[in-house]
Amino acid sequence: MADRPVSAYVPATSTPAHTKARRAALGIAALSSVALGLSIRTFGDGAWTGPAGDALYAVLIYLLVAILIPGKSRVLIAGAAMMACALIEVFQFTGLPAELAQSWPPIRLMLGTTFGMADLFAYGGGCTLAYAGDWTLSNAAKSR
């Protein structure tokens, strides 16, 4: 069978065994992104930490969406992740996330508290980074 380029529209999985392996790898990546994001938030103190944390948040959302629908195209996964991030950011206009964060501080990490247009750009960068990483690693695995 001749090698053919892998498109972004080709489903990410093809067999149940591949789906299981993909979900496991995505789960490890998700845990790693949470650890990195919390480390940046805890130990970082520069202006870069906010955008980096937002981008990693979007990476995590991409990974979670990919775990939920591993057989869908990466473009769909990236679009769904970006939409989820944008909806969460817009939800901050209601003030409800800020109120919830007062009751239970970890909510601040999940929902944020105040809307920021710059956050949307960081989410876009994070989704793009996650998409590119997923595409690159999947192509590398297929070429082996």
Phi and psi in radians as a Rosetta constraint file:
Dihedral C 1 N 2 CA 2 C 2 CIRCULARHARMONIC -1.260 0.35
Dihedral N 2 CA 2 C 2 N 3 CIRCULARHARMONIC 2.540 0.35
Dihedral C 2 N 3 CA 3 C 3 CIRCULARHARMONIC -1.249 0.35
Dihedral N 3 CA 3 C 3 N 4 CIRCULARHARMONIC 2.429 0.35
Dihedral C 3 N 4 CA 4 C 4 CIRCULARHARMONIC -2.306 0.35
Dihedral N 4 CA 4 C 4 N 5 CIRCULARHARMONIC 2.611 0.35
Dihedral C 4 N 5 CA 5 C 5 CIRCULARHARMONIC -1.127 0.35
Dihedral N 5 CA 5 C 5 N 6 CIRCULARHARMONIC 2.544 0.35
Dihedral C 5 N 6 CA 6 C 6 CIRCULARHARMONIC -1.607 0.35
Dihedral N 6 CA 6 C 6 N 7 CIRCULARHARMONIC 2.161 0.35
Dihedral C 6 N 7 CA 7 C 7 CIRCULARHARMONIC -1.551 0.35
Dihedral N 7 CA 7 C 7 N 8 CIRCULARHARMONIC 2.773 0.35
Dihedral C 7 N 8 CA 8 C 8 CIRCULARHARMONIC -1.149 0.35
Dihedral N 8 CA 8 C 8 N 9 CIRCULARHARMONIC -0.331 0.35
Dihedral C 8 N 9 CA 9 C 9 CIRCULARHARMONIC -1.591 0.35
Dihedral N 9 CA 9 C 9 N 10 CIRCULARHARMONIC -0.098 0.35
Dihedral C 9 N 10 CA 10 C 10 CIRCULARHARMONIC -1.309 0.35
Dihedral N 10 CA 10 C 10 N 11 CIRCULARHARMONIC 2.308 0.35
Dihedral C 10 N 11 CA 11 C 11 CIRCULARHARMONIC -0.963 0.35
Dihedral N 11 CA 11 C 11 N 12 CIRCULARHARMONIC 2.557 0.35
Dihedral C 11 N 12 CA 12 C 12 CIRCULARHARMONIC -1.276 0.35
Dihedral N 12 CA 12 C 12 N 13 CIRCULARHARMONIC -0.328 0.35
Dihedral C 12 N 13 CA 13 C 13 CIRCULARHARMONIC -2.307 0.35
Dihedral N 13 CA 13 C 13 N 14 CIRCULARHARMONIC 2.848 0.35
Dihedral C 13 N 14 CA 14 C 14 CIRCULARHARMONIC -2.420 0.35
Dihedral N 14 CA 14 C 14 N 15 CIRCULARHARMONIC -0.469 0.35
Dihedral C 14 N 15 CA 15 C 15 CIRCULARHARMONIC -2.259 0.35
Dihedral N 15 CA 15 C 15 N 16 CIRCULARHARMONIC 2.792 0.35
Dihedral C 15 N 16 CA 16 C 16 CIRCULARHARMONIC -1.035 0.35
Dihedral N 16 CA 16 C 16 N 17 CIRCULARHARMONIC -0.662 0.35
Dihedral C 16 N 17 CA 17 C 17 CIRCULARHARMONIC -1.156 0.35
Dihedral N 17 CA 17 C 17 N 18 CIRCULARHARMONIC -0.700 0.35
Dihedral C 17 N 18 CA 18 C 18 CIRCULARHARMONIC -1.150 0.35
Dihedral N 18 CA 18 C 18 N 19 CIRCULARHARMONIC -0.702 0.35
Dihedral C 18 N 19 CA 19 C 19 CIRCULARHARMONIC -1.064 0.35
Dihedral N 19 CA 19 C 19 N 20 CIRCULARHARMONIC -0.764 0.35
Dihedral C 19 N 20 CA 20 C 20 CIRCULARHARMONIC -1.113 0.35
Dihedral N 20 CA 20 C 20 N 21 CIRCULARHARMONIC -0.769 0.35
Dihedral C 20 N 21 CA 21 C 21 CIRCULARHARMONIC -1.142 0.35
Dihedral N 21 CA 21 C 21 N 22 CIRCULARHARMONIC -0.704 0.35
Dihedral C 21 N 22 CA 22 C 22 CIRCULARHARMONIC -1.112 0.35
Dihedral N 22 CA 22 C 22 N 23 CIRCULARHARMONIC -0.783 0.35
Dihedral C 22 N 23 CA 23 C 23 CIRCULARHARMONIC -1.082 0.35
Dihedral N 23 CA 23 C 23 N 24 CIRCULARHARMONIC -0.696 0.35
Dihedral C 23 N 24 CA 24 C 24 CIRCULARHARMONIC -1.098 0.35
Dihedral N 24 CA 24 C 24 N 25 CIRCULARHARMONIC -0.801 0.35
Dihedral C 24 N 25 CA 25 C 25 CIRCULARHARMONIC -1.117 0.35
Dihedral N 25 CA 25 C 25 N 26 CIRCULARHARMONIC -0.719 0.35
Dihedral C 25 N 26 CA 26 C 26 CIRCULARHARMONIC -1.127 0.35
Dihedral N 26 CA 26 C 26 N 27 CIRCULARHARMONIC -0.656 0.35
Dihedral C 26 N 27 CA 27 C 27 CIRCULARHARMONIC -1.116 0.35
Dihedral N 27 CA 27 C 27 N 28 CIRCULARHARMONIC -0.741 0.35
Dihedral C 27 N 28 CA 28 C 28 CIRCULARHARMONIC -1.118 0.35
Dihedral N 28 CA 28 C 28 N 29 CIRCULARHARMONIC -0.743 0.35
Dihedral C 28 N 29 CA 29 C 29 CIRCULARHARMONIC -1.100 0.35
Dihedral N 29 CA 29 C 29 N 30 CIRCULARHARMONIC -0.686 0.35
Dihedral C 29 N 30 CA 30 C 30 CIRCULARHARMONIC -1.111 0.35
Dihedral N 30 CA 30 C 30 N 31 CIRCULARHARMONIC -0.792 0.35
Dihedral C 30 N 31 CA 31 C 31 CIRCULARHARMONIC -1.090 0.35
Dihedral N 31 CA 31 C 31 N 32 CIRCULARHARMONIC -0.671 0.35
Dihedral C 31 N 32 CA 32 C 32 CIRCULARHARMONIC -1.134 0.35
Dihedral N 32 CA 32 C 32 N 33 CIRCULARHARMONIC -0.704 0.35
Dihedral C 32 N 33 CA 33 C 33 CIRCULARHARMONIC -1.186 0.35
Dihedral N 33 CA 33 C 33 N 34 CIRCULARHARMONIC -0.621 0.35
Dihedral C 33 N 34 CA 34 C 34 CIRCULARHARMONIC -1.126 0.35
Dihedral N 34 CA 34 C 34 N 35 CIRCULARHARMONIC -0.808 0.35
Dihedral C 34 N 35 CA 35 C 35 CIRCULARHARMONIC -1.068 0.35
Dihedral N 35 CA 35 C 35 N 36 CIRCULARHARMONIC -0.760 0.35
Dihedral C 35 N 36 CA 36 C 36 CIRCULARHARMONIC -1.153 0.35
Dihedral N 36 CA 36 C 36 N 37 CIRCULARHARMONIC -0.762 0.35
Dihedral C 36 N 37 CA 37 C 37 CIRCULARHARMONIC -1.082 0.35
Dihedral N 37 CA 37 C 37 N 38 CIRCULARHARMONIC -0.766 0.35
Dihedral C 37 N 38 CA 38 C 38 CIRCULARHARMONIC -1.181 0.35
Dihedral N 38 CA 38 C 38 N 39 CIRCULARHARMONIC -0.604 0.35
Dihedral C 38 N 39 CA 39 C 39 CIRCULARHARMONIC -1.142 0.35
Dihedral N 39 CA 39 C 39 N 40 CIRCULARHARMONIC -0.767 0.35
Dihedral C 39 N 40 CA 40 C 40 CIRCULARHARMONIC -1.083 0.35
Dihedral N 40 CA 40 C 40 N 41 CIRCULARHARMONIC -0.749 0.35
Dihedral C 40 N 41 CA 41 C 41 CIRCULARHARMONIC -1.167 0.35
Dihedral N 41 CA 41 C 41 N 42 CIRCULARHARMONIC -0.632 0.35
Dihedral C 41 N 42 CA 42 C 42 CIRCULARHARMONIC -1.397 0.35
Dihedral N 42 CA 42 C 42 N 43 CIRCULARHARMONIC -0.781 0.35
Dihedral C 42 N 43 CA 43 C 43 CIRCULARHARMONIC -1.811 0.35
Dihedral N 43 CA 43 C 43 N 44 CIRCULARHARMONIC -0.257 0.35
Dihedral C 43 N 44 CA 44 C 44 CIRCULARHARMONIC -1.520 0.35
Dihedral N 44 CA 44 C 44 N 45 CIRCULARHARMONIC 2.622 0.35
Dihedral C 44 N 45 CA 45 C 45 CIRCULARHARMONIC -2.465 0.35
Dihedral N 45 CA 45 C 45 N 46 CIRCULARHARMONIC 0.237 0.35
Dihedral C 45 N 46 CA 46 C 46 CIRCULARHARMONIC -1.630 0.35
Dihedral N 46 CA 46 C 46 N 47 CIRCULARHARMONIC 3.013 0.35
Dihedral C 46 N 47 CA 47 C 47 CIRCULARHARMONIC -1.147 0.35
Dihedral N 47 CA 47 C 47 N 48 CIRCULARHARMONIC -0.378 0.35
Dihedral C 47 N 48 CA 48 C 48 CIRCULARHARMONIC -1.295 0.35
Dihedral N 48 CA 48 C 48 N 49 CIRCULARHARMONIC -0.319 0.35
Dihedral C 48 N 49 CA 49 C 49 CIRCULARHARMONIC -1.158 0.35
Dihedral N 49 CA 49 C 49 N 50 CIRCULARHARMONIC -0.624 0.35
Dihedral C 49 N 50 CA 50 C 50 CIRCULARHARMONIC -1.115 0.35
Dihedral N 50 CA 50 C 50 N 51 CIRCULARHARMONIC -0.971 0.35
Dihedral C 50 N 51 CA 51 C 51 CIRCULARHARMONIC -1.079 0.35
Dihedral N 51 CA 51 C 51 N 52 CIRCULARHARMONIC -0.647 0.35
Dihedral C 51 N 52 CA 52 C 52 CIRCULARHARMONIC -1.129 0.35
Dihedral N 52 CA 52 C 52 N 53 CIRCULARHARMONIC -0.739 0.35
Dihedral C 52 N 53 CA 53 C 53 CIRCULARHARMONIC -1.112 0.35
Dihedral N 53 CA 53 C 53 N 54 CIRCULARHARMONIC -0.709 0.35
Dihedral C 53 N 54 CA 54 C 54 CIRCULARHARMONIC -1.119 0.35
Dihedral N 54 CA 54 C 54 N 55 CIRCULARHARMONIC -0.734 0.35
Dihedral C 54 N 55 CA 55 C 55 CIRCULARHARMONIC -1.113 0.35
Dihedral N 55 CA 55 C 55 N 56 CIRCULARHARMONIC -0.735 0.35
Dihedral C 55 N 56 CA 56 C 56 CIRCULARHARMONIC -1.166 0.35
Dihedral N 56 CA 56 C 56 N 57 CIRCULARHARMONIC -0.559 0.35
Dihedral C 56 N 57 CA 57 C 57 CIRCULARHARMONIC -1.058 0.35
Dihedral N 57 CA 57 C 57 N 58 CIRCULARHARMONIC -0.780 0.35
Dihedral C 57 N 58 CA 58 C 58 CIRCULARHARMONIC -1.163 0.35
Dihedral N 58 CA 58 C 58 N 59 CIRCULARHARMONIC -0.646 0.35
Dihedral C 58 N 59 CA 59 C 59 CIRCULARHARMONIC -1.041 0.35
Dihedral N 59 CA 59 C 59 N 60 CIRCULARHARMONIC -0.797 0.35
Dihedral C 59 N 60 CA 60 C 60 CIRCULARHARMONIC -1.061 0.35
Dihedral N 60 CA 60 C 60 N 61 CIRCULARHARMONIC -0.771 0.35
Dihedral C 60 N 61 CA 61 C 61 CIRCULARHARMONIC -1.087 0.35
Dihedral N 61 CA 61 C 61 N 62 CIRCULARHARMONIC -0.750 0.35
Dihedral C 61 N 62 CA 62 C 62 CIRCULARHARMONIC -0.992 0.35
Dihedral N 62 CA 62 C 62 N 63 CIRCULARHARMONIC -0.837 0.35
Dihedral C 62 N 63 CA 63 C 63 CIRCULARHARMONIC -1.102 0.35
Dihedral N 63 CA 63 C 63 N 64 CIRCULARHARMONIC -0.700 0.35
Dihedral C 63 N 64 CA 64 C 64 CIRCULARHARMONIC -1.161 0.35
Dihedral N 64 CA 64 C 64 N 65 CIRCULARHARMONIC -0.718 0.35
Dihedral C 64 N 65 CA 65 C 65 CIRCULARHARMONIC -1.107 0.35
Dihedral N 65 CA 65 C 65 N 66 CIRCULARHARMONIC -0.743 0.35
Dihedral C 65 N 66 CA 66 C 66 CIRCULARHARMONIC -1.118 0.35
Dihedral N 66 CA 66 C 66 N 67 CIRCULARHARMONIC -0.586 0.35
Dihedral C 66 N 67 CA 67 C 67 CIRCULARHARMONIC -1.168 0.35
Dihedral N 67 CA 67 C 67 N 68 CIRCULARHARMONIC -0.705 0.35
Dihedral C 67 N 68 CA 68 C 68 CIRCULARHARMONIC -1.223 0.35
Dihedral N 68 CA 68 C 68 N 69 CIRCULARHARMONIC -0.645 0.35
Dihedral C 68 N 69 CA 69 C 69 CIRCULARHARMONIC -2.298 0.35
Dihedral N 69 CA 69 C 69 N 70 CIRCULARHARMONIC 1.156 0.35
Dihedral C 69 N 70 CA 70 C 70 CIRCULARHARMONIC -1.152 0.35
Dihedral N 70 CA 70 C 70 N 71 CIRCULARHARMONIC -0.351 0.35
Dihedral C 70 N 71 CA 71 C 71 CIRCULARHARMONIC -1.573 0.35
Dihedral N 71 CA 71 C 71 N 72 CIRCULARHARMONIC -0.017 0.35
Dihedral C 71 N 72 CA 72 C 72 CIRCULARHARMONIC -1.531 0.35
Dihedral N 72 CA 72 C 72 N 73 CIRCULARHARMONIC 2.856 0.35
Dihedral C 72 N 73 CA 73 C 73 CIRCULARHARMONIC -1.151 0.35
Dihedral N 73 CA 73 C 73 N 74 CIRCULARHARMONIC 2.652 0.35
Dihedral C 73 N 74 CA 74 C 74 CIRCULARHARMONIC -1.134 0.35
Dihedral N 74 CA 74 C 74 N 75 CIRCULARHARMONIC -0.567 0.35
Dihedral C 74 N 75 CA 75 C 75 CIRCULARHARMONIC -1.100 0.35
Dihedral N 75 CA 75 C 75 N 76 CIRCULARHARMONIC -0.769 0.35
Dihedral C 75 N 76 CA 76 C 76 CIRCULARHARMONIC -1.101 0.35
Dihedral N 76 CA 76 C 76 N 77 CIRCULARHARMONIC -0.756 0.35
Dihedral C 76 N 77 CA 77 C 77 CIRCULARHARMONIC -1.073 0.35
Dihedral N 77 CA 77 C 77 N 78 CIRCULARHARMONIC -0.808 0.35
Dihedral C 77 N 78 CA 78 C 78 CIRCULARHARMONIC -1.114 0.35
Dihedral N 78 CA 78 C 78 N 79 CIRCULARHARMONIC -0.726 0.35
Dihedral C 78 N 79 CA 79 C 79 CIRCULARHARMONIC -1.115 0.35
Dihedral N 79 CA 79 C 79 N 80 CIRCULARHARMONIC -0.743 0.35
Dihedral C 79 N 80 CA 80 C 80 CIRCULARHARMONIC -1.142 0.35
Dihedral N 80 CA 80 C 80 N 81 CIRCULARHARMONIC -0.693 0.35
Dihedral C 80 N 81 CA 81 C 81 CIRCULARHARMONIC -1.126 0.35
Dihedral N 81 CA 81 C 81 N 82 CIRCULARHARMONIC -0.766 0.35
Dihedral C 81 N 82 CA 82 C 82 CIRCULARHARMONIC -1.128 0.35
Dihedral N 82 CA 82 C 82 N 83 CIRCULARHARMONIC -0.700 0.35
Dihedral C 82 N 83 CA 83 C 83 CIRCULARHARMONIC -1.102 0.35
Dihedral N 83 CA 83 C 83 N 84 CIRCULARHARMONIC -0.758 0.35
Dihedral C 83 N 84 CA 84 C 84 CIRCULARHARMONIC -1.080 0.35
Dihedral N 84 CA 84 C 84 N 85 CIRCULARHARMONIC -0.770 0.35
Dihedral C 84 N 85 CA 85 C 85 CIRCULARHARMONIC -1.084 0.35
Dihedral N 85 CA 85 C 85 N 86 CIRCULARHARMONIC -0.777 0.35
Dihedral C 85 N 86 CA 86 C 86 CIRCULARHARMONIC -1.111 0.35
Dihedral N 86 CA 86 C 86 N 87 CIRCULARHARMONIC -0.728 0.35
Dihedral C 86 N 87 CA 87 C 87 CIRCULARHARMONIC -1.116 0.35
Dihedral N 87 CA 87 C 87 N 88 CIRCULARHARMONIC -0.705 0.35
Dihedral C 87 N 88 CA 88 C 88 CIRCULARHARMONIC -1.127 0.35
Dihedral N 88 CA 88 C 88 N 89 CIRCULARHARMONIC -0.716 0.35
Dihedral C 88 N 89 CA 89 C 89 CIRCULARHARMONIC -1.115 0.35
Dihedral N 89 CA 89 C 89 N 90 CIRCULARHARMONIC -0.785 0.35
Dihedral C 89 N 90 CA 90 C 90 CIRCULARHARMONIC -1.155 0.35
Dihedral N 90 CA 90 C 90 N 91 CIRCULARHARMONIC -0.573 0.35
Dihedral C 90 N 91 CA 91 C 91 CIRCULARHARMONIC -1.014 0.35
Dihedral N 91 CA 91 C 91 N 92 CIRCULARHARMONIC -0.458 0.35
Dihedral C 91 N 92 CA 92 C 92 CIRCULARHARMONIC -1.143 0.35
Dihedral N 92 CA 92 C 92 N 93 CIRCULARHARMONIC -0.388 0.35
Dihedral C 92 N 93 CA 93 C 93 CIRCULARHARMONIC -1.062 0.35
Dihedral N 93 CA 93 C 93 N 94 CIRCULARHARMONIC -0.467 0.35
Dihedral C 93 N 94 CA 94 C 94 CIRCULARHARMONIC -1.262 0.35
Dihedral N 94 CA 94 C 94 N 95 CIRCULARHARMONIC -0.372 0.35
Dihedral C 94 N 95 CA 95 C 95 CIRCULARHARMONIC 1.478 0.35
Dihedral N 95 CA 95 C 95 N 96 CIRCULARHARMONIC -0.224 0.35
Dihedral C 95 N 96 CA 96 C 96 CIRCULARHARMONIC -1.090 0.35
Dihedral N 96 CA 96 C 96 N 97 CIRCULARHARMONIC -0.749 0.35
Dihedral C 96 N 97 CA 97 C 97 CIRCULARHARMONIC -1.030 0.35
Dihedral N 97 CA 97 C 97 N 98 CIRCULARHARMONIC -0.668 0.35
Dihedral C 97 N 98 CA 98 C 98 CIRCULARHARMONIC -1.137 0.35
Dihedral N 98 CA 98 C 98 N 99 CIRCULARHARMONIC -0.712 0.35
Dihedral C 98 N 99 CA 99 C 99 CIRCULARHARMONIC -1.131 0.35
Dihedral N 99 CA 99 C 99 N 100 CIRCULARHARMONIC -0.763 0.35
Dihedral C 99 N 100 CA 100 C 100 CIRCULARHARMONIC -1.108 0.35
Dihedral N 100 CA 100 C 100 N 101 CIRCULARHARMONIC -0.637 0.35
Dihedral C 100 N 101 CA 101 C 101 CIRCULARHARMONIC -1.141 0.35
Dihedral N 101 CA 101 C 101 N 102 CIRCULARHARMONIC -0.497 0.35
Dihedral C 101 N 102 CA 102 C 102 CIRCULARHARMONIC -1.203 0.35
Dihedral N 102 CA 102 C 102 N 103 CIRCULARHARMONIC -0.604 0.35
Dihedral C 102 N 103 CA 103 C 103 CIRCULARHARMONIC -1.366 0.35
Dihedral N 103 CA 103 C 103 N 104 CIRCULARHARMONIC -0.657 0.35
Dihedral C 103 N 104 CA 104 C 104 CIRCULARHARMONIC -2.512 0.35
Dihedral N 104 CA 104 C 104 N 105 CIRCULARHARMONIC 1.711 0.35
Dihedral C 104 N 105 CA 105 C 105 CIRCULARHARMONIC -0.915 0.35
Dihedral N 105 CA 105 C 105 N 106 CIRCULARHARMONIC -0.565 0.35
Dihedral C 105 N 106 CA 106 C 106 CIRCULARHARMONIC -1.058 0.35
Dihedral N 106 CA 106 C 106 N 107 CIRCULARHARMONIC -0.354 0.35
Dihedral C 106 N 107 CA 107 C 107 CIRCULARHARMONIC -1.036 0.35
Dihedral N 107 CA 107 C 107 N 108 CIRCULARHARMONIC -0.554 0.35
Dihedral C 107 N 108 CA 108 C 108 CIRCULARHARMONIC -1.005 0.35
Dihedral N 108 CA 108 C 108 N 109 CIRCULARHARMONIC -0.659 0.35
Dihedral C 108 N 109 CA 109 C 109 CIRCULARHARMONIC -1.259 0.35
Dihedral N 109 CA 109 C 109 N 110 CIRCULARHARMONIC -0.518 0.35
Dihedral C 109 N 110 CA 110 C 110 CIRCULARHARMONIC -1.542 0.35
Dihedral N 110 CA 110 C 110 N 111 CIRCULARHARMONIC -0.700 0.35
Dihedral C 110 N 111 CA 111 C 111 CIRCULARHARMONIC -1.993 0.35
Dihedral N 111 CA 111 C 111 N 112 CIRCULARHARMONIC -0.192 0.35
Dihedral C 111 N 112 CA 112 C 112 CIRCULARHARMONIC 1.220 0.35
Dihedral N 112 CA 112 C 112 N 113 CIRCULARHARMONIC -3.034 0.35
Dihedral C 112 N 113 CA 113 C 113 CIRCULARHARMONIC -2.365 0.35
Dihedral N 113 CA 113 C 113 N 114 CIRCULARHARMONIC -0.531 0.35
Dihedral C 113 N 114 CA 114 C 114 CIRCULARHARMONIC -2.316 0.35
Dihedral N 114 CA 114 C 114 N 115 CIRCULARHARMONIC 2.488 0.35
Dihedral C 114 N 115 CA 115 C 115 CIRCULARHARMONIC -1.213 0.35
Dihedral N 115 CA 115 C 115 N 116 CIRCULARHARMONIC 2.435 0.35
Dihedral C 115 N 116 CA 116 C 116 CIRCULARHARMONIC -2.522 0.35
Dihedral N 116 CA 116 C 116 N 117 CIRCULARHARMONIC 2.125 0.35
Dihedral C 116 N 117 CA 117 C 117 CIRCULARHARMONIC -1.049 0.35
Dihedral N 117 CA 117 C 117 N 118 CIRCULARHARMONIC -0.611 0.35
Dihedral C 117 N 118 CA 118 C 118 CIRCULARHARMONIC -1.084 0.35
Dihedral N 118 CA 118 C 118 N 119 CIRCULARHARMONIC -0.526 0.35
Dihedral C 118 N 119 CA 119 C 119 CIRCULARHARMONIC -1.058 0.35
Dihedral N 119 CA 119 C 119 N 120 CIRCULARHARMONIC -0.667 0.35
Dihedral C 119 N 120 CA 120 C 120 CIRCULARHARMONIC -1.085 0.35
Dihedral N 120 CA 120 C 120 N 121 CIRCULARHARMONIC -0.655 0.35
Dihedral C 120 N 121 CA 121 C 121 CIRCULARHARMONIC -1.175 0.35
Dihedral N 121 CA 121 C 121 N 122 CIRCULARHARMONIC -0.692 0.35
Dihedral C 121 N 122 CA 122 C 122 CIRCULARHARMONIC -1.133 0.35
Dihedral N 122 CA 122 C 122 N 123 CIRCULARHARMONIC -0.685 0.35
Dihedral C 122 N 123 CA 123 C 123 CIRCULARHARMONIC -1.108 0.35
Dihedral N 123 CA 123 C 123 N 124 CIRCULARHARMONIC -0.730 0.35
Dihedral C 123 N 124 CA 124 C 124 CIRCULARHARMONIC -1.053 0.35
Dihedral N 124 CA 124 C 124 N 125 CIRCULARHARMONIC -0.747 0.35
Dihedral C 124 N 125 CA 125 C 125 CIRCULARHARMONIC -1.115 0.35
Dihedral N 125 CA 125 C 125 N 126 CIRCULARHARMONIC -0.721 0.35
Dihedral C 125 N 126 CA 126 C 126 CIRCULARHARMONIC -1.142 0.35
Dihedral N 126 CA 126 C 126 N 127 CIRCULARHARMONIC -0.746 0.35
Dihedral C 126 N 127 CA 127 C 127 CIRCULARHARMONIC -1.128 0.35
Dihedral N 127 CA 127 C 127 N 128 CIRCULARHARMONIC -0.686 0.35
Dihedral C 127 N 128 CA 128 C 128 CIRCULARHARMONIC -1.147 0.35
Dihedral N 128 CA 128 C 128 N 129 CIRCULARHARMONIC -0.752 0.35
Dihedral C 128 N 129 CA 129 C 129 CIRCULARHARMONIC -1.083 0.35
Dihedral N 129 CA 129 C 129 N 130 CIRCULARHARMONIC -0.774 0.35
Dihedral C 129 N 130 CA 130 C 130 CIRCULARHARMONIC -1.120 0.35
Dihedral N 130 CA 130 C 130 N 131 CIRCULARHARMONIC -0.757 0.35
Dihedral C 130 N 131 CA 131 C 131 CIRCULARHARMONIC -1.032 0.35
Dihedral N 131 CA 131 C 131 N 132 CIRCULARHARMONIC -0.854 0.35
Dihedral C 131 N 132 CA 132 C 132 CIRCULARHARMONIC -1.095 0.35
Dihedral N 132 CA 132 C 132 N 133 CIRCULARHARMONIC -0.725 0.35
Dihedral C 132 N 133 CA 133 C 133 CIRCULARHARMONIC -1.139 0.35
Dihedral N 133 CA 133 C 133 N 134 CIRCULARHARMONIC -0.743 0.35
Dihedral C 133 N 134 CA 134 C 134 CIRCULARHARMONIC -1.098 0.35
Dihedral N 134 CA 134 C 134 N 135 CIRCULARHARMONIC -0.800 0.35
Dihedral C 134 N 135 CA 135 C 135 CIRCULARHARMONIC -1.100 0.35
Dihedral N 135 CA 135 C 135 N 136 CIRCULARHARMONIC -0.801 0.35
Dihedral C 135 N 136 CA 136 C 136 CIRCULARHARMONIC -1.118 0.35
Dihedral N 136 CA 136 C 136 N 137 CIRCULARHARMONIC -0.827 0.35
Dihedral C 136 N 137 CA 137 C 137 CIRCULARHARMONIC -1.183 0.35
Dihedral N 137 CA 137 C 137 N 138 CIRCULARHARMONIC -0.657 0.35
Dihedral C 137 N 138 CA 138 C 138 CIRCULARHARMONIC -1.146 0.35
Dihedral N 138 CA 138 C 138 N 139 CIRCULARHARMONIC -0.727 0.35
Dihedral C 138 N 139 CA 139 C 139 CIRCULARHARMONIC -1.166 0.35
Dihedral N 139 CA 139 C 139 N 140 CIRCULARHARMONIC -0.650 0.35
Dihedral C 139 N 140 CA 140 C 140 CIRCULARHARMONIC -1.139 0.35
Dihedral N 140 CA 140 C 140 N 141 CIRCULARHARMONIC -0.708 0.35
Dihedral C 140 N 141 CA 141 C 141 CIRCULARHARMONIC -1.161 0.35
Dihedral N 141 CA 141 C 141 N 142 CIRCULARHARMONIC -0.647 0.35
Dihedral C 141 N 142 CA 142 C 142 CIRCULARHARMONIC -1.233 0.35
Dihedral N 142 CA 142 C 142 N 143 CIRCULARHARMONIC -0.501 0.35
Dihedral C 142 N 143 CA 143 C 143 CIRCULARHARMONIC -1.391 0.35
Dihedral N 143 CA 143 C 143 N 144 CIRCULARHARMONIC -0.212 0.35
